[in-house]
Amino acid sequence: MTATTGTIEAPTTLTALDRCDRCGAQAYIRAVLTSGGALLFCNHHGRDVEPKLRPMTAEWVDESDRIS
């Protein structure tokens, strides 16, 4: 019998289904917080919150280079 830990792995690439937590636009930035959890942002809101939020993150995934 296998045990379930309840941990959900974050996908490595953001998709069109991932939406900004501030405005609902497509997310291109994922901020994984050191306190747990993750926030998703469109490029605009990611740049807006980055200076204040980034020091509180364990991982900052920026895929905005995919914007054409």
Secondary structure, DSSP 4 states (H G I P E B T S, - for coil): --------PPPSS--TT-B-TTT-SBP-EEEEETTS-EEEE-HHHHHHHHHHHGGGEEEEEE-GGG--
